[in-house]
Amino acid sequence: MSPRRSLLALWLVMGCRPPTEADVTPEVAAAAEHRDALAISDELEALIEKGGDSEDDRVFALDRVRAIPDDQSAGYAFARAAVAGRVAELRGVKAGKLVGEAESFAQRSIERDPGFRGRAASRLLGSLWVQAPPRLLEHGDSEKGLGMLEQLAQEQPEEILNHLRLAEAYVFLGDPEPAVPHLCLVQAGRASLRRDDDALLQRLLTEVAEEESIECEAAAKTP
């Protein structure tokens, strides 16, 4: 069964119907009309940043992206991975094949163009490997994901999202101490963060401060 039919079957089993244009935010519905996977993903991300998305928006976006033929571009694969990952966030332990879909398409995006959008697919995949239940993953685990995020932060130190995702991984794995210098670097560039990433930074700073002293002026010199 195809991923799109699997999602449709899940909605039917739950006694629901798949969301239509009438159920979702107008911007997402409008983006879907152009049959551009990356445009749909970007519009969904813009909604998520503002806190204005719904579950219907995410499911609708995934259904529409799946309906678009893969043009073998890094952009299509990244969009597919990103939107599948956003639906998986809502499903939690019931994410099932959505995690595998996000993993598979993130890898395809990397294979097609590893530098696409500043290596965004590598950040996505590294975080997925760290945080997803191991039973749902096929090609990686938390150790491999952490290594990927550490490599990104080392090779692209100017990209603060690399440091944010790495800090998030350390905290998720219960090792807040090495997260401190990376959090400090992100805090220094906080003005450039998306609203949801800024909220993540604040949450991580609060959690780490409960166990570690955060002295950013000194820590930021030695990430």
Secondary structure, 3 states (H helix, E strand, C coil): CCHHHHHHHHHHHCCCCCCCHHHCCHHHHHHHHCCCHHHHHHHHHHHHHHCCCCHHHHHHHHHHHHCCCCCCCHHHHHHHHHHHHHHHHHHHHHCCHHHHHHHHHHHHHHHHCCCCCCCHHHHHHHHHHHHCCHHHCCCCCHHHHHHHHHHHHHHCCCCHHHHHHHHHHHHHCCCCHHHHHHHHHHHHCHHHCCHHHHHHHHHHHHHHHCCCCCCHHHHCCCC
